Amino acid sequence: CACETQSHPSVAIDSALPSLNRTSTEVPPTVIAIPDEPEINEAIKILLKYLQIFTACSKSFAHGGNDVCNAVAPLMTIWMIYESGSIAVKAEPNILFLAFGALGMSAGIILWGTRVMETIGNRITEITPVGGFSIDFSSSTTVLISTMARIPISTTHCTVGSTVA
């Protein structure tokens, strides 16, 4: 079969450029070497675990403050048009719609949250205490600032962006 004799393109480049010969201890061209994480003091790991609890709580607060409003605003707008026949410039939020949005978010997290958390926490990259703290801190800060500025953003997109970065 012709496919068995084909080699990786980097092997052809290496053979064409003899000055780039590899020693036997180097990583083969098809494997990407990832450096090991530097050793962290146990006291720092424990501190970061507690700080991550704080940042996770702030992230939950930011998530609720941002995403409930994003989900409920269209429903509340439709209700205001139905009730008054027009869109009011300023209107008091109906607490029932906010409760409905909070219950919907809770149900979504209970039903599908585990899958999303597993994908972000295990399938994209392995998250350490240092990484978890920085992911939660950066994404919750971004979401809180955007919520205060009344900019609708996705909490999940901020978290995935923080994880990839």
C-alpha positions as semicolon CSV with decimal commas, in nm:
position;residue;x (nm);y (nm);z (nm)
1;C;0,000;0,000;0,000
2;A;0,134;0,343;-0,091
3;C;0,008;0,499;0,232
4;E;0,245;0,285;0,441
5;T;0,554;0,433;0,278
6;Q;0,454;0,797;0,326
7;S;0,620;0,977;0,613
8;H;0,542;1,288;0,809
9;P;0,631;1,614;0,622
10;S;0,870;1,721;0,898
11;V;1,079;1,405;0,836
12;A;1,124;1,509;0,473
13;I;1,229;1,858;0,581
14;D;1,475;1,716;0,836
15;S;1,637;1,493;0,576
16;A;1,662;1,785;0,333
17;L;1,835;2,000;0,595
18;P;2,118;1,790;0,741
19;S;2,235;2,078;0,964
20;L;1,927;2,025;1,182
21;N;2,016;1,670;1,286
22;R;1,853;1,557;1,609
23;T;2,027;1,372;1,888
24;S;1,873;1,055;2,025
25;T;1,749;1,232;2,341
26;E;1,534;1,485;2,157
27;V;1,161;1,452;2,104
28;P;1,054;1,300;1,768
29;P;0,916;1,555;1,518
30;T;0,557;1,429;1,549
31;V;0,535;1,476;1,928
32;I;0,498;1,817;2,086
33;A;0,693;1,845;2,409
34;I;0,502;2,023;2,687
35;P;0,719;2,148;2,972
36;D;0,635;2,026;3,320
37;E;0,467;2,269;3,557
38;P;0,713;2,417;3,805
39;E;0,697;2,270;4,153
40;I;0,474;2,477;4,382
41;N;0,506;2,491;4,760
42;E;0,228;2,298;4,944
43;A;0,133;2,606;5,150
44;I;0,079;2,802;4,828
45;K;-0,135;2,521;4,685
46;I;-0,355;2,524;4,997
47;L;-0,382;2,904;4,984
48;L;-0,479;2,892;4,616
49;K;-0,747;2,629;4,688
50;Y;-0,912;2,863;4,940
51;L;-0,872;3,161;4,708
52;Q;-1,028;2,955;4,429
53;I;-1,334;2,897;4,650
54;F;-1,366;3,275;4,683
55;T;-1,321;3,334;4,310
56;A;-1,568;3,055;4,229
57;C;-1,825;3,227;4,454
58;S;-1,762;3,560;4,282
59;K;-1,795;3,386;3,947
60;S;-2,131;3,239;4,051
61;F;-2,247;3,586;4,155
62;A;-2,130;3,733;3,823
63;H;-2,290;3,447;3,630
64;G;-2,626;3,502;3,798
65;G;-2,611;3,880;3,764
66;N;-2,527;3,861;3,396
67;D;-2,693;3,556;3,246
68;V;-3,030;3,577;3,422
69;C;-3,071;3,927;3,280
70;N;-2,963;3,811;2,934
71;A;-3,220;3,530;2,940
72;V;-3,508;3,721;3,099
73;A;-3,482;4,053;2,909
74;P;-3,649;3,928;2,587
75;L;-3,928;3,761;2,784
76;M;-3,984;4,072;2,995
77;T;-3,986;4,292;2,683
78;I;-4,255;4,074;2,524
79;W;-4,457;4,091;2,847
80;M;-4,429;4,472;2,863
81;I;-4,546;4,504;2,502
82;Y;-4,837;4,272;2,577
83;E;-4,937;4,464;2,891
84;S;-4,896;4,824;2,773
85;G;-4,896;4,803;2,395
86;S;-4,555;4,973;2,372
87;I;-4,204;4,948;2,506
88;A;-4,155;5,172;2,808
89;V;-3,826;5,353;2,841
90;K;-3,800;5,258;3,208
91;A;-3,993;4,981;3,373
92;E;-3,963;4,795;3,699
93;P;-3,848;4,436;3,654
94;N;-4,107;4,177;3,743
95;I;-3,969;3,956;4,020
96;L;-4,156;3,654;3,882
97;F;-3,965;3,674;3,554
98;L;-3,634;3,701;3,740
99;A;-3,728;3,400;3,956
100;F;-3,829;3,209;3,642
101;G;-3,490;3,290;3,485
102;A;-3,303;3,186;3,800
103;L;-3,495;2,857;3,815
104;G;-3,424;2,796;3,446
105;M;-3,052;2,858;3,496
106;S;-3,048;2,629;3,800
107;A;-3,222;2,353;3,606
108;G;-2,977;2,393;3,317
109;I;-2,677;2,375;3,549
110;I;-2,818;2,069;3,727
111;L;-2,900;1,887;3,402
112;W;-2,610;1,984;3,173
113;G;-2,359;2,168;3,391
114;T;-2,157;1,859;3,476
115;R;-2,088;1,791;3,109
116;V;-1,977;2,149;3,044
117;M;-1,757;2,156;3,355
118;E;-1,601;1,822;3,263
119;T;-1,525;1,943;2,911
120;I;-1,370;2,270;3,026
121;G;-1,191;2,117;3,327
122;N;-1,062;1,793;3,179
123;R;-1,087;1,781;2,801
124;I;-0,946;2,121;2,708
125;T;-0,659;2,114;2,955
126;E;-0,575;1,980;3,298
127;I;-0,650;2,253;3,550
128;T;-0,419;2,299;3,849
129;P;-0,489;2,519;4,157
130;V;-0,289;2,803;4,000
131;G;-0,474;2,770;3,670
132;G;-0,813;2,733;3,838
133;F;-0,760;3,048;4,043
134;S;-0,649;3,254;3,744
135;I;-0,934;3,120;3,524
136;D;-1,201;3,199;3,784
137;F;-1,051;3,536;3,877
138;S;-1,010;3,662;3,521
139;S;-1,346;3,538;3,393
140;S;-1,544;3,661;3,697
141;T;-1,374;4,002;3,683
142;T;-1,451;4,032;3,312
143;V;-1,815;3,932;3,359
144;L;-1,864;4,163;3,660
145;I;-1,716;4,464;3,479
146;S;-1,923;4,391;3,169
147;T;-2,240;4,349;3,377
148;M;-2,179;4,679;3,555
149;A;-2,124;4,844;3,214
150;R;-2,449;4,679;3,093
151;I;-2,271;4,487;2,819
152;P;-2,429;4,145;2,760
153;I;-2,156;3,883;2,736
154;S;-2,139;3,507;2,775
155;T;-1,997;3,379;3,102
156;T;-1,915;3,047;2,936
157;H;-1,721;3,218;2,657
158;C;-1,523;3,416;2,915
159;T;-1,442;3,097;3,104
160;V;-1,333;2,907;2,793
161;G;-1,127;3,208;2,681
162;S;-0,958;3,221;3,023
163;T;-0,892;2,847;3,009
164;V;-0,736;2,860;2,664
165;A;-0,530;3,167;2,751
